[in-house]
Amino acid sequence: MKLLLIYNPHAASGRAAQLLLGITAGLEKFAQLDIRVTRQAGEAGELVAHSDLAGFDGVVAAGGDGTLFEVLNGLYRHERQNRLPLGLIPVGTGNAFARELGLMPGDWEKGMEIIRAGHLQALDVGRVKTASEIFYFLNIIGLGFPVDAMKTAKKLKKMGKSAYSVAVLIEMLKLKSYRLSIEIDGEIIKQDNIFVEVSNTRYTGTSFLIAPGAKLDDGLLDVTLLRSLPRLRLLRLFPTIYSGRHVDFDEVSTYQARKINIMAPQNEQLSPDGEFHGETPVSITCLEKDLQFFTPSSHVGASLARDCKSVLCARPAEIIKNREQGSLLQRPDYPTSSMAPFFN
């Protein structure tokens, strides 16, 4: 096996640098390595994009969710037939995607074992189109409150995995809503909103079970909307995200869809996979089983069902919108025609 290893020594506030020798030695027990160590943000994607992938059996991202995001987008700059299977070794502060592989932050040895086993599975990938670019995500993309919390969490990164939780509490004090216009598989929704999260996986921020029913290989993205609500109500809702019970709140609506268009608010910062990248308006599409990934030998979709207790994955029937039922919330006054060229 020959692997291209993209290693981010700055992950986990620089603590990942201490693991480089141990990880490379472990991988070299079963694979021939070409090691590329990143020096700055954004370099991981460029390293992959400009590498000749011929002769390699896979690309491995060693870092957090941000490193994985960059490597993924570097892969998608290659022609489809040249894209290699992707593997993950979690050594970052945020490793939300790693949880879908049964890995927790610091489980780098288990990550190597998954790659050694060589089991591949085709996983869904999110495709994002803004007015100026196209990019991809594996985990989640959000706007509104989560982005504000992320900006604050970046300043608190030395707190480790608790940084995001503390940031959320800080942002609650500055709570603001916005007028949302969104189309979900043809259904139009317009409401005062706190956040939008479009998920390919269940977790965000490593510990928040934002989309308890999401699966990586079902051809659908899970959409979570939070309508405007008082601070005290949000304070009650916030702890339930750890268990996935936030979906039971009346202010929360969840959907499953293949395509999501967000028309308003405009010029709003997007946050794919824990990064700040892109602005609204935006079109988000699920690319079903589009990328081969090194996964545990058991089927990822099945393992998610086992790992997530049924009581947490259950969703109230009244907030699940079946895309086959047609447009439930079509508004005749909604200006769809003016945005049609962008979203096609």
N, C-alpha and C positions, 0 to 999 in steps of 0.2 A: 504494500500500500504506500502511495506517495501522497503527501498532504502539503498544502500551502497553509501555513499557520500565520494568522494575523494576530499579533499580541499587543495589547494595550497596557503598558506598565503603569500608566497613570490611573487606571481603574481603582476603585475603592480608595480614593484619595492617596494614591501612590503605593498602597500596600501590595498591589498586584506585582510590583517589580520584584518583590522578595520571592515570589513563586515561580519566576520565569525558568530558572535552572531546573527545578524539580519537575515542572510540567514538560519541558522539552526532553528531559531525560526519560520521563515516563512514556511519552509518545514515541521516542526513538527505539523503544523496546519492541515495537511492532510496526513502525512506519518510517519511511524516509521523509525527512522534513526539509522544507524550504521555509525559513523563519523570517518574517518581516515584522519588525518592532516599530510601532507608531511613535511619533514624536509630538504630534499635536492633533487637536480635534479636526475631523474631516479627512485625515490622511488614510485611515483604514479603507475607505471606499475607493480612494484614488489608487491605492496599492493593488487592490483587486481588479479594478477596471483596466489598469494598464499592464497587468500580468498576462503572459502567455500561459493559458491554462492547459494547453496540450500536454499530455503525459501525467497529469495529476488525477488522483482518484477522489479528491474532495478538498474543500476549503474549510478551515476551522477558525472560528472567531473566539478569541480568549479575551474576555472583558465583561462589561455589563450590557444592558439592553441597548445603550447608545452605540457600542462597538458592533453589536449584531446588526443594528439598523444600517450602519455604514457599510458593512461587508455585504449585506443583502443587496443594497443599492449598487454597489460595485459589481456584483454578479449580474444584475439586470442590465448593466451596460454592455454585456456580452450578448451575442446572438443566442437565441433559445437553445440551439443544439450544442452550444459550447458551455452552458451553465452547469457547474459541477454540484454534486451534493454538498450540503452545508452542515457543519457540526458546530457544537457550542461547548466551551469550557467556561463555567461561570466563576469569574473572579472580580466582579464589579460590585458596586453598592446596590444597584438595582438589577435584579435578575428575575423579573416577572415571567418572561418567556421560559426560563429554565424550569419553573415550577410545572409547566406542562409536560416536561420530560421526567418529572419526579425528582428534580434537583433543587436543592436549597442553596442560598449564597454560601460559597466556600466548598461546595461539593465538586471540586475540580477533579478529584480522583475518580469519582463516579462518572463524571463527564467523559473522561478518557476511556473508561471501560465501555461506555456506550459506543464510542467511535471505534474502539478495537473490535467490538462484536460485528460491526459492519452492517447492521440492519438499517435499511432505508425505507422511508415512507413518504409518499407524496402528500404534501400539506398545502392548505389554502394560503394565499398571499393577498394582502390588500393593495390595490392600485389606486393612487391618488393623483388627480389631475387638477391643478390650479390654473390660473390665467397665464402663468409663466413657465410651468414645469410639470413633469410627471415623476413621481417617486413611489416607493413601495414600503409596506410595513408588514411585520409578522404578528405583532402583539396588539396594539391599540392606537387609535388616534382620537384626540379630544380637543375641545375648545371651551372657553369660558372659565368657570371656577377651577377646574383641574390645572389649566395652564397657569393661572395666577398662583396657585399653590406650588406648582413646579418651580416658578421663578423664585419664590421665597425659599423653597427647599434647596435650590442650588447654593444659596448663601449659607445654608445650614448643613452642607454635605458632610462636614466633619462629625456630625452627630450619627452618621451611619444610617441604618435602615429606619430609624425613628424620625429622620429629618422630615420626611413627607408628612407624617402624622402631625408633627408640631406645626409644619407650614400650613396645613389645612385649618388648624385651630386659629392661627394668626389671621388667615384670610377670611375666616368667618366674621371677624370684627369689621371687615371692610366689604361685606357682602354686597354684590351688585347683580342685577339681572339685565337681560337684553331681549330685544324682540327677535325671535327665531322664526325663520321660514325654511322649512326642510321638506324634501320629497323622499319618501321611503318606498321604493318599488312602486311608484306611481301614486302613492297616498300622500296628500299634501297636509302639512301641519303648520300652524302659525300660532305662536303662543309666547308669553313672557317666560323666559327660561333662565336657569342658572348654569346648566352645563349640558353638553352633548358628549357622549363617549361612544365610539364605534369600535367594537371589539372583535378580534379574531380569536383571542384567548380569554380565559376566565379572569386572570389577575392583572392588576396594575399596581405599581409601587411595591411589588413583591408580595404584600400582605392583604391588599384590598380585593375582595372577591366581587368585582364590579359586574361581571357577566356570568353568573353561576351556571348557566346552561350552554355556554359557548363551547364549540368543538372545532378543532383545527382542520377537520377534513370533511365538513358537511356542505361545503359550497355556499355558506351563508355567513354574513357578518351580524353580530348582535348589537343593536342600538339601544342605548339607555339615555333617556331624557329626564331631566329634573326641572319641573316647573318652578316658578317663583314661589318662595315660601319665607316665613319669618326666620330670624336667626335662631330662636329657641327651638323651632321645629327642626331646623337643619342640625342643631346640636344633638337632638334626639336621634336623627337619622344617621348621622356620621358613624357612630360605633357599629351600626348594623351592617355596614359595608364589609367589615371583616368576615362576617358569616354569610353574606349574600342576602340577608333578610330586608335590605333596603327596597327590594322590588315589591314588597308588600305595602309600602307607603302609597297613599293616594296620589301624591305629587310625582311619583316615579312611573314612567311608562317605558315598556320594553318592546322591542320589535326584532324580527329576524328578516334580513333582506339581502339581495344580491347587489343592489345599487342604491346609493344614497347621494342625493344632491343637496347641498347646503347653500342657499342663496343669500341669506341674511342671518346675522349681521355681516357686513362686508368689511374687508381689511382686518379681520380678527385673526390673531395668531393661532396657528395650529401646533399641536404637540404629538407627533408620531413617535411611538416607542421611547418616550422619555426625552425626546429632543425637541428643540424649537425649530420648526421647519415648515415654511409655507403659510399662506393666508387664504381666508375665504374671499370669494365664493369658491366652492370645491366640489368635485365629483369623486365619489369613492366607490370602487367596484371590487367585488370578491372574485379573484382568479382561482377557480376551483382546482385543488390538487395540482398546483402549478410548479412546485419546487420539491425536489428530493431532499430529505433531511435525515441525518443520523438520529434514530430514535431508539428507545428501549424495544426489546424484541416483541413485547405485547403491543397490540394495536393502540395507538394514542387515543383515538376516539373512544374505544372501549375502556381504556384505563381512566379516562376522565369521568366516565359514568360511574365507575367503581369508587373513584376517589371522592367524588362529590355526593354527599348524602342526599337522598331523594327529597327530603323535606326542604333542603336548601335550593335544589335545582328546580323545584316546582315553581311555576309561575302562575299568578292569578289569571284565570281565563279571560277576564274582562280587559286585561291590558296586553294580551297577545294579539297582534294583528296578523292574520293569515294573509300572505301576499296573494293567494289565489282568490280571495273574496272581492278583489277589485279595490277601487278607490273609496275609502270610508270617510275621508275628511276633505274631499275636493272642495276648494273654494273658488267660485266663479270669478272673484275679483283678483285672484292671484296672478301676477304678471309672468307667466311661464314663457310666453312667446319671446320676450326680449332676451332671455337667457338661453334659448334653445341651441344656438350655435356653439356655445361654450360647453354645454353638457352632452353634446352628441359625440 
